């Protein structure tokens, strides 16, 4: 993929650096918002799919810093778009969990992943409120604040805690809810936190046993899915497992990955 074992940790360090700087911007903006300072809010695909001026400011900061630290690299971001280049492409979500941010809830993050030929080789997910920093280097492991991460190993499906999320489109949300309705009696429980990158990191840490969602974009999973994979999770990205749906992201502890996949197919997840 055109990257060596020496360069990947360097890319990880850059991802951490720019993500932490953006997280500081977001944290300060949130503090101002919580004291009553207004924030500009626009909508995207639906009225519930929001973007704030802080999302845009965070992405601009990341792009400016990457241009200084890695001139010539391409950037693909949620707010300003972009395309993959021939070398390293930085895939950026300036605030993953914008609805949580807007409501004052703490569950949101800045996600920065480095990809080559569409494959993540390094990444960082930083939580502005807690300050937690999740990182990974392809083939070299995943960490939370420098502590190695390892997925859980639930012995059975009925002891499996599953994270998920829902689309903004009302009709698709209804189909997703129907699958969850079938799933709930057969697993330990369901969690819906509202930030895909953090759900992926939670699976890496063993705080979730699995996570499945449809409709994620590359910036949602570029860093988080690598972190989960490097922690030992079974990972299937959009387009890799059509039986789960063309745009399904599936991440699970290896001990229950196959039976959970089979159960999801039984529950009609390919119709979502």
MOPEDA-V178321 format. One record per helix or strand. SS is the DSSP state (2 for helix, 1 for strand). FROM is the first residue (numbers start at 0). TO is the last residue. If there is no record, write none. Layout:
ss,from,to
SS,FROM,TO
SS,FROM,TO
This chain:
ss,from,to
2,4,33
1,40,42
1,49,51
2,52,68
1,73,76
1,80,80
1,87,95
2,97,102
1,108,115
1,118,125
1,132,136
1,140,143
1,146,147
2,156,158
1,160,163
2,169,183
1,188,190
2,195,204
1,209,213
2,217,220
2,223,229
1,233,235
2,241,243
1,247,251
2,256,265
2,268,270
